Amino acid sequence: MGQRNRHGGGPSVIAPAPAPARGGVDGGILGPDAPPPLVRVRGLTFARGSHLIFDGVDLDIPRGRVTAVMGPSGTGKTTLLNLITGQLRPQSGTIEVDGEPVHRLTRRDLFRLRMRMGMLFQTGALLTDLSVFDNVAYPLREHTRLPESMIRRLVLMKLEAVGLRGACDQMPATLSGGMARRVALARAVALDPMMILYDEPFSGQDPISLGVLMSLIRQLNDASRMTSVVVSHDVAETLRIADYAYLIANGRVMEAGTADQVRASRAAWPRQFLQGLPDGPARFHVPAPDLAHDILA
Ligand SMILES: Nc1ncnc2c1ncn2[C@@H]1O[C@H](COP(=O)(O)OP(=O)(O)OP(=O)(O)O)[C@@H](O)[C@H]1O
């Protein structure tokens, strides 16, 4: 696909085709003896109008592990999460979650599957009229018929896990940004999901809050044997807690493998992205005629 600009009319800073990614095709980043992945994406193509966002992407999310999905802004990371949860449907290709073809499920089956996925978005999106306790209790009250005494125990356990049992009576407006995100995390795991999808969980956090969130994501994943997908720009932090990582750009997987393999990648585009270099395969200068030609014209 080379130099084509996939962002329909945007600046042509798209990289030339790099070396093929290590994973993402026919079995993806997992070895042949590994258990089937929880999420298996094959040949995913998705466009918005003339803007091709995914161009035949293959990708596996291993069970019980933390997988990072990283890439430049606007590359389609949030779109990928929306495709995995069935909020968007691909133009072609398949997306299976726990063996179920998300893109072909009925509304009812999709709803049932989504109940097994927790989501944490950048904003946290707490319900401002409800206390911390009631925010975490909300999915339990909406989606289960558990007695209130059981709900109370579960909520307090989830809040304890994120260190905020002592804040259960506070209202969201009284919380710091980091605390609000931890409450949202407790709410996201209230129904003990098989998988949790994090969209930019660290954005706007101070270093302490970021460190707390990082270790919570790892701890919750390991303690509950969940599967976690972390979409983030925070490369170093995210790679530190991830078992596996994908770098996506230009409609496809640029690099994939264990976090260590991705970190050690020698390919030009991953190196530029991971090291935050201003120039490289993704060019700083939008292609233009020679400067002297323009100035003297
Ligand atoms: N509802 C929409 N309608 C049209 N285009 C959209 C819509 N939502 C997203 N896009 C476009 O799709 C592309 C991918 O968006 P997406 O939000 O998935 O990227 P991202 O990698 O998550 O970006 P960021 O890192 O900035 O959050 C972007 O070019 C965006 O402008």
The ligand as a Tripos MOL2 file, in Angstrom:
@<TRIPOS>MOLECULE
LIG
   31    33     1     0     0
SMALL
NO_CHARGES

@<TRIPOS>ATOM
      1 N1        -18.4800    9.3820   14.1730 N.pl3     1 LIG1
      2 C1        -17.5100    9.5860   13.2740 C.ar      1 LIG1
      3 N2        -17.7840   10.0120   12.0400 N.ar      1 LIG1
      4 C2        -16.8240   10.1940   11.1010 C.ar      1 LIG1
      5 N3        -15.5150    9.9700   11.3470 N.ar      1 LIG1
      6 C3        -15.1660    9.5500   12.5720 C.ar      1 LIG1
      7 C4        -16.1320    9.3250   13.6020 C.ar      1 LIG1
      8 N4        -15.4900    8.8970   14.7100 N.ar      1 LIG1
      9 C5        -14.1820    8.8480   14.3780 C.ar      1 LIG1
     10 N5        -13.9950    9.2400   13.1110 N.ar      1 LIG1
     11 C6        -12.7050    9.3020   12.3970 C.3       1 LIG1
     12 O1        -12.1880    7.9940   12.3560 O.3       1 LIG1
     13 C7        -10.7750    8.0230   12.5470 C.3       1 LIG1
     14 C8        -10.4000    7.1210   13.6890 C.3       1 LIG1
     15 O2        -10.9130    7.6880   14.8630 O.3       1 LIG1
     16 P1        -10.5940    7.0630   16.2850 P.3       1 LIG1
     17 O3        -11.2740    7.9090   17.3060 O.co2     1 LIG1
     18 O4        -10.9030    5.6180   16.2770 O.co2     1 LIG1
     19 O5         -8.9990    7.2540   16.3690 O.3       1 LIG1
     20 P2         -8.0510    7.0660   17.6410 P.3       1 LIG1
     21 O6         -6.8720    6.3240   17.1480 O.co2     1 LIG1
     22 O7         -8.8130    6.4660   18.7630 O.co2     1 LIG1
     23 O8         -7.6750    8.5690   17.9500 O.3       1 LIG1
     24 P3         -7.2230    9.2510   19.3370 P.3       1 LIG1
     25 O9         -5.9390    8.5880   19.7070 O.co2     1 LIG1
     26 O10        -7.0180   10.6820   18.9530 O.co2     1 LIG1
     27 O11        -8.3170    9.0350   20.3230 O.co2     1 LIG1
     28 C9        -10.3880    9.4860   12.7770 C.3       1 LIG1
     29 O12        -9.9070   10.0070   11.5670 O.3       1 LIG1
     30 C10       -11.6890   10.1310   13.1520 C.3       1 LIG1
     31 O13       -11.6980   11.4720   12.7330 O.3       1 LIG1
@<TRIPOS>BOND
     1     1     2 1
     2     2     3 ar
     3     2     7 ar
     4     3     4 ar
     5     4     5 ar
     6     5     6 ar
     7     6     7 ar
     8     6    10 ar
     9     7     8 ar
    10     8     9 ar
    11     9    10 ar
    12    10    11 1
    13    11    12 1
    14    11    30 1
    15    12    13 1
    16    13    14 1
    17    13    28 1
    18    14    15 1
    19    15    16 1
    20    16    17 2
    21    16    18 1
    22    16    19 1
    23    19    20 1
    24    20    21 2
    25    20    22 1
    26    20    23 1
    27    23    24 1
    28    24    25 2
    29    24    26 1
    30    24    27 1
    31    28    29 1
    32    28    30 1
    33    30    31 1
@<TRIPOS>SUBSTRUCTURE
     1 LIG1         1 GROUP 0 **** ****
